[in-house]
Amino acid sequence: MINLDLLLQQELQSLKRQGLFREMKRIDSVQGPTVIIDNREFVLLSSNNYLGLASHPEVIKAQIQAVQEFGASSSASRLISGNMSLHEKLERKIAEFKGTETSIVFATGYMANVGAISALAGEGDILICDKLNHASIIDGAKLSGAILRVYPHKNLEKLEDILKNSTGYRRKLIITDGVFSMDGDIAPLPELVRIAERFDAILMVDDAHATGVLGKNGKGTSGHFGIKKGIHIQMGTLSKALGNLGGFIAGSKNLVDYIRNKARSFIYSTALPPAILAGSLKAIELAQRDTGPRERLWANVEKFRTSLKELGYDTLGSETQIIPILTKDIDSTVNASRLLFEMGIFAPGIRPPTVSKNKCRIRTSLMATHTDEHIDRAVETFKRLRHERVLCYSN
Ligand SMILES: Cc1ncc(COP(=O)(O)O)c(C=O)c1O
């Protein structure tokens, strides 16, 4: 009989030898600017709760009311009996937020990408992705059965070369992150819109990290650049700046009708529960209306990134609340994260396969709820880390 445990143990040991074994820290508090782990307070520098909405009193109140009114679960797929008025209300709200005809929500952002991409493309199609696109885009592309081509990060010349050599496909779909999840830089969206138009390609933007953050009212990357048309598919998450859970696709009515009929991760999975729907609705309303947290977030970003650069750290091309700090190698990454933790900062190391071996990093992310004192504490800690020689310097 096969000894599965032994086989897995050997693989796990190999991961450990390579410094690639993953472990989780257990948080015993609300996801605020600080968290409690093992009875100690840490400055949290790795949350996607960018605007602090995950613990906003109005969001929590809306969630409690929804549970009281509609119960805990939607109890079925939308296409069976799980479709509730709150789903449709949220979809109308997302469409208004994103400036599209309509939208459709999924249980997670991951499922939105996998479901939409594998529904929209198949044999005879070509998907063209930025090298740093999120794993859920790549997984959707692989599942679709379409040809997948990847262009070097933000290299538009290479993208055009691929498109020039891509005749004879039924559909050409360009997919990019709006804000890149590990580097924190912004996709060159106006140029991508022009290229997609020139080559008759469909353009899809994953705005997971831009939604709620970029643009005057938090609309995302299209809002940041003032783009009104030319993006066919806007994907986003409810799980990051909006402080909840779930993903969505926003676009035309035909696009959404198509996805509702074809996306397997939508069709064959239980719909989002009432609390999440009501919380997301309230969170979008707050993100649109209340510009204060966004302004505080950007002030925090500026302060932290400038300080890191003054210390000489290499923050790659970060332009947003996601600020990577390059480390020398896998071992340095594990070491840096451990030392930060010992000094009261919770910021994980990012290693392969999430990033390539020579681009390991500490990935930090800022929140509107961080105070000056939290940021000063973090900067002071990174200053002390200089002696350990685990991070890369740009000067
Ligand atoms: C760019 C990007 N797209 C999609 C997702 C998936 O979203 P979710 O966490 O809501 O499943 C993530 C999550 O980290 C992401 O960073």
PDBQT file of the ligand as one rigid body, heavy atoms in Angstrom, charges set to zero:
ROOT
HETATM    1  C1  LIG A 401      -4.340  40.997  -7.995  1.00  0.00    +0.000 C 
HETATM    2  C2  LIG A 401      -5.218  40.024  -7.255  1.00  0.00    +0.000 A 
HETATM    3  N1  LIG A 401      -6.264  39.495  -7.905  1.00  0.00    +0.000 NA
HETATM    4  C3  LIG A 401      -7.085  38.623  -7.290  1.00  0.00    +0.000 A 
HETATM    5  C4  LIG A 401      -6.901  38.249  -5.986  1.00  0.00    +0.000 A 
HETATM    6  C5  LIG A 401      -7.841  37.273  -5.340  1.00  0.00    +0.000 C 
HETATM    7  O1  LIG A 401      -8.741  37.948  -4.545  1.00  0.00    +0.000 OA
HETATM    8  P1  LIG A 401      -9.402  37.303  -3.249  1.00  0.00    +0.000 P 
HETATM    9  O2  LIG A 401      -8.383  37.373  -2.152  1.00  0.00    +0.000 OA
HETATM   10  O3  LIG A 401     -10.585  38.151  -3.002  1.00  0.00    +0.000 OA
HETATM   11  O4  LIG A 401      -9.747  35.896  -3.584  1.00  0.00    +0.000 OA
HETATM   12  C6  LIG A 401      -5.821  38.777  -5.268  1.00  0.00    +0.000 A 
HETATM   13  C7  LIG A 401      -5.609  38.373  -3.863  1.00  0.00    +0.000 C 
HETATM   14  O5  LIG A 401      -4.597  38.515  -3.276  1.00  0.00    +0.000 OA
HETATM   15  C8  LIG A 401      -4.961  39.689  -5.920  1.00  0.00    +0.000 A 
HETATM   16  O6  LIG A 401      -3.909  40.210  -5.277  1.00  0.00    +0.000 OA
ENDROOT
TORSDOF 0
